Amino acid sequence: MFNIYLETGSHLNGFWIFAKLPEAYAIFDPIVDVMPIIPSFFFLLAFVWQASVSFR
């Protein structure tokens, strides 16, 4: 059972994040690097929006 826990928790070390795209999609590599940040911009936009309406 402990081995199962180690295998399922192995994704937490972050090595899978740095996977290489296939050569056919290498031109999209800069876009793919930025894509995980985009939801954070929407989260920050909500605070900017509420600040503009004085947090009603």
N, CA, C and O atoms as a Maestro MAE file, in Angstrom:
{
 s_m_m2io_version
 :::
 2.0.0
}

f_m_ct {
 s_m_title
 :::
 protein
 m_atom[224] {
  # First column is atom index #
  i_m_mmod_type
  r_m_x_coord
  r_m_y_coord
  r_m_z_coord
  i_m_residue_number
  s_m_chain_name
  s_m_pdb_residue_name
  s_m_pdb_atom_name
  i_m_atomic_number
  :::
  1 25 0.819 -1.188 0.000 1 A "MET " " N  " 7
  2 3 0.000 0.000 0.000 1 A "MET " " CA " 6
  3 2 0.867 1.258 0.000 1 A "MET " " C  " 6
  4 15 0.530 2.248 -0.649 1 A "MET " " O  " 8
  5 25 1.964 1.217 0.717 2 A "PHE " " N  " 7
  6 3 2.845 2.375 0.743 2 A "PHE " " CA " 6
  7 2 3.443 2.639 -0.632 2 A "PHE " " C  " 6
  8 15 3.665 3.794 -0.998 2 A "PHE " " O  " 8
  9 25 3.708 1.580 -1.401 3 A "ASN " " N  " 7
  10 3 4.239 1.757 -2.754 3 A "ASN " " CA " 6
  11 2 3.221 2.440 -3.659 3 A "ASN " " C  " 6
  12 15 3.589 3.245 -4.514 3 A "ASN " " O  " 8
  13 25 1.963 2.124 -3.476 4 A "ILE " " N  " 7
  14 3 0.926 2.782 -4.274 4 A "ILE " " CA " 6
  15 2 0.899 4.274 -3.947 4 A "ILE " " C  " 6
  16 15 0.756 5.110 -4.840 4 A "ILE " " O  " 8
  17 25 1.037 4.597 -2.672 5 A "TYR " " N  " 7
  18 3 1.051 6.001 -2.269 5 A "TYR " " CA " 6
  19 2 2.235 6.726 -2.893 5 A "TYR " " C  " 6
  20 15 2.099 7.865 -3.340 5 A "TYR " " O  " 8
  21 25 3.384 6.083 -2.927 6 A "LEU " " N  " 7
  22 3 4.565 6.713 -3.517 6 A "LEU " " CA " 6
  23 2 4.396 6.916 -5.014 6 A "LEU " " C  " 6
  24 15 4.830 7.931 -5.559 6 A "LEU " " O  " 8
  25 25 3.764 5.950 -5.681 7 A "GLU " " N  " 7
  26 3 3.573 6.086 -7.125 7 A "GLU " " CA " 6
  27 2 2.562 7.180 -7.444 7 A "GLU " " C  " 6
  28 15 2.756 7.946 -8.387 7 A "GLU " " O  " 8
  29 25 1.492 7.260 -6.673 8 A "THR " " N  " 7
  30 3 0.498 8.291 -6.953 8 A "THR " " CA " 6
  31 2 0.989 9.667 -6.527 8 A "THR " " C  " 6
  32 15 0.561 10.673 -7.093 8 A "THR " " O  " 8
  33 25 1.861 9.730 -5.559 9 A "GLY " " N  " 7
  34 3 2.384 11.010 -5.117 9 A "GLY " " CA " 6
  35 2 3.600 11.466 -5.889 9 A "GLY " " C  " 6
  36 15 4.115 12.558 -5.650 9 A "GLY " " O  " 8
  37 25 4.070 10.636 -6.823 10 A "SER " " N  " 7
  38 3 5.291 10.990 -7.540 10 A "SER " " CA " 6
  39 2 5.088 12.163 -8.489 10 A "SER " " C  " 6
  40 15 6.062 12.794 -8.901 10 A "SER " " O  " 8
  41 25 3.843 12.467 -8.841 11 A "HIS " " N  " 7
  42 3 3.618 13.613 -9.719 11 A "HIS " " CA " 6
  43 2 3.855 14.934 -8.995 11 A "HIS " " C  " 6
  44 15 3.944 15.981 -9.636 11 A "HIS " " O  " 8
  45 25 3.955 14.901 -7.691 12 A "LEU " " N  " 7
  46 3 4.136 16.132 -6.931 12 A "LEU " " CA " 6
  47 2 5.549 16.686 -7.004 12 A "LEU " " C  " 6
  48 15 5.780 17.831 -6.617 12 A "LEU " " O  " 8
  49 25 6.497 15.898 -7.491 13 A "ASN " " N  " 7
  50 3 7.872 16.380 -7.514 13 A "ASN " " CA " 6
  51 2 8.122 17.364 -8.649 13 A "ASN " " C  " 6
  52 15 9.173 18.004 -8.666 13 A "ASN " " O  " 8
  53 25 7.208 17.512 -9.592 14 A "GLY " " N  " 7
  54 3 7.310 18.533 -10.613 14 A "GLY " " CA " 6
  55 2 8.069 18.144 -11.862 14 A "GLY " " C  " 6
  56 15 8.216 18.976 -12.758 14 A "GLY " " O  " 8
  57 25 8.554 16.931 -11.964 15 A "PHE " " N  " 7
  58 3 9.321 16.564 -13.143 15 A "PHE " " CA " 6
  59 2 8.448 16.446 -14.387 15 A "PHE " " C  " 6
  60 15 8.938 16.656 -15.497 15 A "PHE " " O  " 8
  61 25 7.195 16.123 -14.232 16 A "TRP " " N  " 7
  62 3 6.324 15.979 -15.388 16 A "TRP " " CA " 6
  63 2 5.964 17.325 -16.002 16 A "TRP " " C  " 6
  64 15 5.481 17.366 -17.133 16 A "TRP " " O  " 8
  65 25 6.184 18.416 -15.297 17 A "ILE " " N  " 7
  66 3 5.857 19.744 -15.813 17 A "ILE " " CA " 6
  67 2 6.777 20.113 -16.977 17 A "ILE " " C  " 6
  68 15 6.364 20.832 -17.887 17 A "ILE " " O  " 8
  69 25 8.002 19.634 -16.954 18 A "PHE " " N  " 7
  70 3 8.980 20.030 -17.950 18 A "PHE " " CA " 6
  71 2 9.047 19.046 -19.107 18 A "PHE " " C  " 6
  72 15 10.134 18.733 -19.593 18 A "PHE " " O  " 8
  73 25 7.904 18.557 -19.550 19 A "ALA " " N  " 7
  74 3 7.876 17.634 -20.678 19 A "ALA " " CA " 6
  75 2 8.172 18.402 -21.961 19 A "ALA " " C  " 6
  76 15 7.866 19.589 -22.071 19 A "ALA " " O  " 8
  77 25 8.766 17.718 -22.919 20 A "LYS " " N  " 7
  78 3 9.127 18.341 -24.195 20 A "LYS " " CA " 6
  79 2 8.022 18.076 -25.204 20 A "LYS " " C  " 6
  80 15 7.537 16.950 -25.325 20 A "LYS " " O  " 8
  81 25 7.629 19.109 -25.921 21 A "LEU " " N  " 7
  82 3 6.623 18.946 -26.962 21 A "LEU " " CA " 6
  83 2 7.219 18.206 -28.153 21 A "LEU " " C  " 6
  84 15 8.429 18.259 -28.376 21 A "LEU " " O  " 8
  85 25 6.373 17.515 -28.922 22 A "PRO " " N  " 7
  86 3 6.872 16.904 -30.161 22 A "PRO " " CA " 6
  87 2 7.392 17.978 -31.119 22 A "PRO " " C  " 6
  88 15 6.981 19.136 -31.042 22 A "PRO " " O  " 8
  89 25 8.272 17.599 -31.995 23 A "GLU " " N  " 7
  90 3 8.911 18.560 -32.911 23 A "GLU " " CA " 6
  91 2 7.902 19.311 -33.770 23 A "GLU " " C  " 6
  92 15 8.126 20.473 -34.110 23 A "GLU " " O  " 8
  93 25 6.796 18.666 -34.126 24 A "ALA " " N  " 7
  94 3 5.796 19.330 -34.962 24 A "ALA " " CA " 6
  95 2 5.167 20.522 -34.247 24 A "ALA " " C  " 6
  96 15 4.696 21.458 -34.895 24 A "ALA " " O  " 8
  97 25 5.157 20.493 -32.923 25 A "TYR " " N  " 7
  98 3 4.542 21.559 -32.141 25 A "TYR " " CA " 6
  99 2 5.566 22.429 -31.429 25 A "TYR " " C  " 6
  100 15 5.215 23.158 -30.501 25 A "TYR " " O  " 8
  101 25 6.797 22.368 -31.836 26 A "ALA " " N  " 7
  102 3 7.864 23.125 -31.170 26 A "ALA " " CA " 6
  103 2 7.657 24.635 -31.299 26 A "ALA " " C  " 6
  104 15 8.120 25.393 -30.447 26 A "ALA " " O  " 8
  105 25 6.975 25.077 -32.341 27 A "ILE " " N  " 7
  106 3 6.753 26.517 -32.510 27 A "ILE " " CA " 6
  107 2 5.808 27.071 -31.445 27 A "ILE " " C  " 6
  108 15 5.814 28.272 -31.176 27 A "ILE " " O  " 8
  109 25 4.991 26.198 -30.836 28 A "PHE " " N  " 7
  110 3 4.051 26.639 -29.809 28 A "PHE " " CA " 6
  111 2 4.639 26.593 -28.404 28 A "PHE " " C  " 6
  112 15 3.933 26.864 -27.433 28 A "PHE " " O  " 8
  113 25 5.902 26.258 -28.284 29 A "ASP " " N  " 7
  114 3 6.526 26.100 -26.971 29 A "ASP " " CA " 6
  115 2 6.447 27.370 -26.113 29 A "ASP " " C  " 6
  116 15 6.128 27.258 -24.929 29 A "ASP " " O  " 8
  117 25 6.718 28.570 -26.642 30 A "PRO " " N  " 7
  118 3 6.592 29.771 -25.793 30 A "PRO " " CA " 6
  119 2 5.165 30.012 -25.306 30 A "PRO " " C  " 6
  120 15 4.961 30.472 -24.183 30 A "PRO " " O  " 8
  121 25 4.182 29.703 -26.144 31 A "ILE " " N  " 7
  122 3 2.783 29.890 -25.747 31 A "ILE " " CA " 6
  123 2 2.410 28.908 -24.646 31 A "ILE " " C  " 6
  124 15 1.730 29.270 -23.686 31 A "ILE " " O  " 8
  125 25 2.855 27.670 -24.789 32 A "VAL " " N  " 7
  126 3 2.546 26.635 -23.803 32 A "VAL " " CA " 6
  127 2 3.183 26.963 -22.458 32 A "VAL " " C  " 6
  128 15 2.630 26.615 -21.414 32 A "VAL " " O  " 8
  129 25 4.321 27.619 -22.467 33 A "ASP " " N  " 7
  130 3 4.973 27.996 -21.213 33 A "ASP " " CA " 6
  131 2 4.176 29.052 -20.449 33 A "ASP " " C  " 6
  132 15 4.225 29.091 -19.220 33 A "ASP " " O  " 8
  133 25 3.448 29.899 -21.157 34 A "VAL " " N  " 7
  134 3 2.704 30.993 -20.532 34 A "VAL " " CA " 6
  135 2 1.282 30.575 -20.150 34 A "VAL " " C  " 6
  136 15 0.685 31.182 -19.261 34 A "VAL " " O  " 8
  137 25 0.738 29.565 -20.798 35 A "MET " " N  " 7
  138 3 -0.664 29.196 -20.599 35 A "MET " " CA " 6
  139 2 -1.063 28.903 -19.148 35 A "MET " " C  " 6
  140 15 -2.169 29.286 -18.767 35 A "MET " " O  " 8
  141 25 -0.256 28.262 -18.324 36 A "PRO " " N  " 7
  142 3 -0.705 28.023 -16.939 36 A "PRO " " CA " 6
  143 2 -0.877 29.291 -16.105 36 A "PRO " " C  " 6
  144 15 -1.522 29.248 -15.057 36 A "PRO " " O  " 8
  145 25 -0.325 30.400 -16.539 37 A "ILE " " N  " 7
  146 3 -0.414 31.654 -15.789 37 A "ILE " " CA " 6
  147 2 -1.724 32.388 -16.083 37 A "ILE " " C  " 6
  148 15 -2.163 33.210 -15.279 37 A "ILE " " O  " 8
  149 25 -2.345 32.104 -17.212 38 A "ILE " " N  " 7
  150 3 -3.519 32.850 -17.666 38 A "ILE " " CA " 6
  151 2 -4.669 32.824 -16.654 38 A "ILE " " C  " 6
  152 15 -5.264 33.879 -16.434 38 A "ILE " " O  " 8
  153 25 -5.026 31.701 -16.020 39 A "PRO " " N  " 7
  154 3 -6.108 31.761 -15.016 39 A "PRO " " CA " 6
  155 2 -5.807 32.703 -13.854 39 A "PRO " " C  " 6
  156 15 -6.731 33.266 -13.266 39 A "PRO " " O  " 8
  157 25 -4.556 32.878 -13.520 40 A "SER " " N  " 7
  158 3 -4.198 33.814 -12.449 40 A "SER " " CA " 6
  159 2 -4.544 35.246 -12.835 40 A "SER " " C  " 6
  160 15 -4.907 36.048 -11.975 40 A "SER " " O  " 8
  161 25 -4.437 35.574 -14.118 41 A "PHE " " N  " 7
  162 3 -4.797 36.916 -14.567 41 A "PHE " " CA " 6
  163 2 -6.289 37.179 -14.363 41 A "PHE " " C  " 6
  164 15 -6.673 38.286 -13.987 41 A "PHE " " O  " 8
  165 25 -7.131 36.174 -14.608 42 A "PHE " " N  " 7
  166 3 -8.564 36.346 -14.378 42 A "PHE " " CA " 6
  167 2 -8.856 36.529 -12.891 42 A "PHE " " C  " 6
  168 15 -9.738 37.305 -12.522 42 A "PHE " " O  " 8
  169 25 -8.125 35.823 -12.045 43 A "PHE " " N  " 7
  170 3 -8.290 35.976 -10.600 43 A "PHE " " CA " 6
  171 2 -7.906 37.386 -10.163 43 A "PHE " " C  " 6
  172 15 -8.610 38.002 -9.363 43 A "PHE " " O  " 8
  173 25 -6.803 37.894 -10.679 44 A "LEU " " N  " 7
  174 3 -6.381 39.255 -10.345 44 A "LEU " " CA " 6
  175 2 -7.320 40.294 -10.938 44 A "LEU " " C  " 6
  176 15 -7.538 41.349 -10.343 44 A "LEU " " O  " 8
  177 25 -7.877 39.998 -12.111 45 A "LEU " " N  " 7
  178 3 -8.820 40.913 -12.736 45 A "LEU " " CA " 6
  179 2 -10.058 41.106 -11.865 45 A "LEU " " C  " 6
  180 15 -10.628 42.197 -11.836 45 A "LEU " " O  " 8
  181 25 -10.477 40.071 -11.162 46 A "ALA " " N  " 7
  182 3 -11.629 40.197 -10.265 46 A "ALA " " CA " 6
  183 2 -11.347 41.205 -9.155 46 A "ALA " " C  " 6
  184 15 -12.232 41.977 -8.785 46 A "ALA " " O  " 8
  185 25 -10.132 41.210 -8.622 47 A "PHE " " N  " 7
  186 3 -9.790 42.183 -7.584 47 A "PHE " " CA " 6
  187 2 -9.690 43.592 -8.150 47 A "PHE " " C  " 6
  188 15 -10.112 44.546 -7.496 47 A "PHE " " O  " 8
  189 25 -9.151 43.739 -9.329 48 A "VAL " " N  " 7
  190 3 -9.070 45.063 -9.962 48 A "VAL " " CA " 6
  191 2 -10.464 45.592 -10.240 48 A "VAL " " C  " 6
  192 15 -10.745 46.773 -10.035 48 A "VAL " " O  " 8
  193 25 -11.338 44.708 -10.709 49 A "TRP " " N  " 7
  194 3 -12.715 45.102 -10.988 49 A "TRP " " CA " 6
  195 2 -13.420 45.544 -9.711 49 A "TRP " " C  " 6
  196 15 -14.095 46.573 -9.701 49 A "TRP " " O  " 8
  197 25 -13.269 44.778 -8.640 50 A "GLN " " N  " 7
  198 3 -13.922 45.142 -7.383 50 A "GLN " " CA " 6
  199 2 -13.330 46.424 -6.795 50 A "GLN " " C  " 6
  200 15 -14.049 47.213 -6.182 50 A "GLN " " O  " 8
  201 25 -12.044 46.632 -6.977 51 A "ALA " " N  " 7
  202 3 -11.434 47.874 -6.500 51 A "ALA " " CA " 6
  203 2 -11.968 49.066 -7.283 51 A "ALA " " C  " 6
  204 15 -12.112 50.158 -6.734 51 A "ALA " " O  " 8
  205 25 -12.260 48.860 -8.560 52 A "SER " " N  " 7
  206 3 -12.769 49.969 -9.368 52 A "SER " " CA " 6
  207 2 -14.199 50.340 -8.990 52 A "SER " " C  " 6
  208 15 -14.620 51.475 -9.214 52 A "SER " " O  " 8
  209 25 -14.950 49.400 -8.420 53 A "VAL " " N  " 7
  210 3 -16.315 49.703 -7.981 53 A "VAL " " CA " 6
  211 2 -16.385 49.811 -6.461 53 A "VAL " " C  " 6
  212 15 -17.467 49.710 -5.882 53 A "VAL " " O  " 8
  213 25 -15.260 50.014 -5.822 54 A "SER " " N  " 7
  214 3 -15.137 50.211 -4.370 54 A "SER " " CA " 6
  215 2 -15.638 49.018 -3.562 54 A "SER " " C  " 6
  216 15 -16.231 49.208 -2.500 54 A "SER " " O  " 8
  217 25 -15.419 47.817 -4.030 55 A "PHE " " N  " 7
  218 3 -15.752 46.574 -3.322 55 A "PHE " " CA " 6
  219 2 -17.201 46.556 -2.829 55 A "PHE " " C  " 6
  220 15 -17.459 46.301 -1.653 55 A "PHE " " O  " 8
  221 25 -18.135 46.827 -3.728 56 A "ARG " " N  " 7
  222 3 -19.558 46.819 -3.367 56 A "ARG " " CA " 6
  223 2 -20.054 45.430 -3.088 56 A "ARG " " C  " 6
  224 15 -21.230 45.247 -2.771 56 A "ARG " " O  " 8
  :::
 }
 m_bond[223] {
  # First column is bond index #
  i_m_from
  i_m_to
  i_m_order
  :::
  1 1 2 1
  2 2 3 1
  3 3 4 2
  4 3 5 1
  5 5 6 1
  6 6 7 1
  7 7 8 2
  8 7 9 1
  9 9 10 1
  10 10 11 1
  11 11 12 2
  12 11 13 1
  13 13 14 1
  14 14 15 1
  15 15 16 2
  16 15 17 1
  17 17 18 1
  18 18 19 1
  19 19 20 2
  20 19 21 1
  21 21 22 1
  22 22 23 1
  23 23 24 2
  24 23 25 1
  25 25 26 1
  26 26 27 1
  27 27 28 2
  28 27 29 1
  29 29 30 1
  30 30 31 1
  31 31 32 2
  32 31 33 1
  33 33 34 1
  34 34 35 1
  35 35 36 2
  36 35 37 1
  37 37 38 1
  38 38 39 1
  39 39 40 2
  40 39 41 1
  41 41 42 1
  42 42 43 1
  43 43 44 2
  44 43 45 1
  45 45 46 1
  46 46 47 1
  47 47 48 2
  48 47 49 1
  49 49 50 1
  50 50 51 1
  51 51 52 2
  52 51 53 1
  53 53 54 1
  54 54 55 1
  55 55 56 2
  56 55 57 1
  57 57 58 1
  58 58 59 1
  59 59 60 2
  60 59 61 1
  61 61 62 1
  62 62 63 1
  63 63 64 2
  64 63 65 1
  65 65 66 1
  66 66 67 1
  67 67 68 2
  68 67 69 1
  69 69 70 1
  70 70 71 1
  71 71 72 2
  72 71 73 1
  73 73 74 1
  74 74 75 1
  75 75 76 2
  76 75 77 1
  77 77 78 1
  78 78 79 1
  79 79 80 2
  80 79 81 1
  81 81 82 1
  82 82 83 1
  83 83 84 2
  84 83 85 1
  85 85 86 1
  86 86 87 1
  87 87 88 2
  88 87 89 1
  89 89 90 1
  90 90 91 1
  91 91 92 2
  92 91 93 1
  93 93 94 1
  94 94 95 1
  95 95 96 2
  96 95 97 1
  97 97 98 1
  98 98 99 1
  99 99 100 2
  100 99 101 1
  101 101 102 1
  102 102 103 1
  103 103 104 2
  104 103 105 1
  105 105 106 1
  106 106 107 1
  107 107 108 2
  108 107 109 1
  109 109 110 1
  110 110 111 1
  111 111 112 2
  112 111 113 1
  113 113 114 1
  114 114 115 1
  115 115 116 2
  116 115 117 1
  117 117 118 1
  118 118 119 1
  119 119 120 2
  120 119 121 1
  121 121 122 1
  122 122 123 1
  123 123 124 2
  124 123 125 1
  125 125 126 1
  126 126 127 1
  127 127 128 2
  128 127 129 1
  129 129 130 1
  130 130 131 1
  131 131 132 2
  132 131 133 1
  133 133 134 1
  134 134 135 1
  135 135 136 2
  136 135 137 1
  137 137 138 1
  138 138 139 1
  139 139 140 2
  140 139 141 1
  141 141 142 1
  142 142 143 1
  143 143 144 2
  144 143 145 1
  145 145 146 1
  146 146 147 1
  147 147 148 2
  148 147 149 1
  149 149 150 1
  150 150 151 1
  151 151 152 2
  152 151 153 1
  153 153 154 1
  154 154 155 1
  155 155 156 2
  156 155 157 1
  157 157 158 1
  158 158 159 1
  159 159 160 2
  160 159 161 1
  161 161 162 1
  162 162 163 1
  163 163 164 2
  164 163 165 1
  165 165 166 1
  166 166 167 1
  167 167 168 2
  168 167 169 1
  169 169 170 1
  170 170 171 1
  171 171 172 2
  172 171 173 1
  173 173 174 1
  174 174 175 1
  175 175 176 2
  176 175 177 1
  177 177 178 1
  178 178 179 1
  179 179 180 2
  180 179 181 1
  181 181 182 1
  182 182 183 1
  183 183 184 2
  184 183 185 1
  185 185 186 1
  186 186 187 1
  187 187 188 2
  188 187 189 1
  189 189 190 1
  190 190 191 1
  191 191 192 2
  192 191 193 1
  193 193 194 1
  194 194 195 1
  195 195 196 2
  196 195 197 1
  197 197 198 1
  198 198 199 1
  199 199 200 2
  200 199 201 1
  201 201 202 1
  202 202 203 1
  203 203 204 2
  204 203 205 1
  205 205 206 1
  206 206 207 1
  207 207 208 2
  208 207 209 1
  209 209 210 1
  210 210 211 1
  211 211 212 2
  212 211 213 1
  213 213 214 1
  214 214 215 1
  215 215 216 2
  216 215 217 1
  217 217 218 1
  218 218 219 1
  219 219 220 2
  220 219 221 1
  221 221 222 1
  222 222 223 1
  223 223 224 2
  :::
 }
}
